[in-house]
Amino acid sequence: HPHESVEVVNKIIESFKKGEKNHAFFWIPYKNKFLFIQYYAVVNEKGEYKGIVEVTQDISEIQKITGVKRLLDW
């Protein structure tokens, strides 16, 4: 992670470890993209924190969607 975001990421992880939150979402412009970033707490069957999953998706094309597109409307 960029140096300027490490403190925020650490706060998210601490919140997950304490059981205060189980997900965090945010979005940012990055270079010529628009990123949707999702963090999910991974817990065991007892609810104990085991780790984190980070999902980053470029949603630039999604933001351009208009109208309706039906399933199998290829």
C-alpha positions as a LaTeX table, in Angstrom:
\begin{tabular}{lrrr}
\hline
Residue & $x$ (\AA) & $y$ (\AA) & $z$ (\AA) \\
\hline
His1 & 0.00 & 0.00 & 0.00 \\
Pro2 & 1.14 & 3.57 & $-0.55$ \\
His3 & 2.79 & 5.08 & 2.52 \\
Glu4 & $-0.02$ & 7.59 & 3.01 \\
Ser5 & $-2.68$ & 4.86 & 3.27 \\
Val6 & $-0.88$ & 2.44 & 5.62 \\
Glu7 & $-2.25$ & 4.08 & 8.79 \\
Val8 & $-5.84$ & 3.82 & 7.51 \\
Val9 & $-5.39$ & 0.19 & 6.48 \\
Asn10 & $-3.98$ & $-0.60$ & 9.93 \\
Lys11 & $-7.04$ & 1.01 & 11.55 \\
Ile12 & $-9.31$ & $-1.18$ & 9.40 \\
Ile13 & $-7.39$ & $-4.30$ & 10.42 \\
Glu14 & $-7.55$ & $-3.36$ & 14.12 \\
Ser15 & $-11.31$ & $-2.80$ & 13.84 \\
Phe16 & $-11.67$ & $-6.26$ & 12.27 \\
Lys17 & $-9.54$ & $-7.87$ & 14.96 \\
Lys18 & $-11.68$ & $-6.27$ & 17.70 \\
Gly19 & $-14.87$ & $-7.46$ & 15.98 \\
Glu20 & $-16.13$ & $-3.88$ & 15.59 \\
Lys21 & $-16.53$ & $-4.18$ & 11.82 \\
Asn22 & $-16.38$ & $-6.99$ & 9.27 \\
His23 & $-16.07$ & $-5.04$ & 6.03 \\
Ala24 & $-14.88$ & $-1.68$ & 4.71 \\
Phe25 & $-15.51$ & $-0.21$ & 1.26 \\
Phe26 & $-14.12$ & 2.88 & $-0.42$ \\
Trp27 & $-13.48$ & 4.23 & $-3.90$ \\
Ile28 & $-10.76$ & 6.45 & $-5.31$ \\
Pro29 & $-9.55$ & 7.83 & $-8.61$ \\
Tyr30 & $-6.21$ & 6.27 & $-9.48$ \\
Lys31 & $-4.28$ & 7.28 & $-12.58$ \\
Asn32 & $-6.85$ & 6.94 & $-15.41$ \\
Lys33 & $-9.06$ & 4.49 & $-13.46$ \\
Phe34 & $-11.71$ & 4.63 & $-10.77$ \\
Leu35 & $-11.13$ & 1.93 & $-8.17$ \\
Phe36 & $-13.65$ & 0.31 & $-5.81$ \\
Ile37 & $-11.71$ & $-1.28$ & $-2.95$ \\
Gln38 & $-13.29$ & $-3.73$ & $-0.53$ \\
Tyr39 & $-11.85$ & $-5.25$ & 2.64 \\
Tyr40 & $-13.48$ & $-8.26$ & 4.31 \\
Ala41 & $-12.62$ & $-9.79$ & 7.67 \\
Val42 & $-12.00$ & $-13.53$ & 7.54 \\
Val43 & $-13.17$ & $-15.28$ & 10.71 \\
Asn44 & $-13.42$ & $-18.90$ & 11.81 \\
Glu45 & $-16.56$ & $-20.70$ & 12.96 \\
Lys46 & $-16.11$ & $-19.18$ & 16.44 \\
Gly47 & $-16.01$ & $-15.67$ & 15.00 \\
Glu48 & $-12.30$ & $-15.31$ & 15.72 \\
Tyr49 & $-10.36$ & $-13.06$ & 13.36 \\
Lys50 & $-8.07$ & $-14.99$ & 11.03 \\
Gly51 & $-7.17$ & $-12.51$ & 8.32 \\
Ile52 & $-8.36$ & $-10.13$ & 5.67 \\
Val53 & $-9.34$ & $-10.28$ & 2.01 \\
Glu54 & $-8.85$ & $-7.21$ & $-0.15$ \\
Val55 & $-10.68$ & $-6.92$ & $-3.48$ \\
Thr56 & $-9.83$ & $-4.09$ & $-5.87$ \\
Gln57 & $-11.94$ & $-3.53$ & $-8.97$ \\
Asp58 & $-11.63$ & $-0.91$ & $-11.71$ \\
Ile59 & $-15.22$ & 0.33 & $-12.02$ \\
Ser60 & $-14.56$ & 2.94 & $-14.72$ \\
Glu61 & $-16.61$ & 1.04 & $-17.30$ \\
Ile62 & $-19.37$ & 0.24 & $-14.78$ \\
Gln63 & $-19.83$ & 3.96 & $-14.14$ \\
Lys64 & $-20.67$ & 4.45 & $-17.82$ \\
Ile65 & $-23.62$ & 2.02 & $-17.74$ \\
Thr66 & $-26.99$ & 3.42 & $-18.77$ \\
Gly67 & $-30.30$ & 1.91 & $-19.80$ \\
Val68 & $-31.17$ & $-1.76$ & $-19.37$ \\
Lys69 & $-29.34$ & $-4.94$ & $-20.37$ \\
Arg70 & $-31.18$ & $-8.18$ & $-19.78$ \\
Leu71 & $-29.72$ & $-11.58$ & $-19.03$ \\
Leu72 & $-28.49$ & $-13.32$ & $-22.22$ \\
Asp73 & $-28.89$ & $-10.07$ & $-24.17$ \\
Trp74 & $-25.46$ & $-10.55$ & $-25.75$ \\
\hline
\end{tabular}
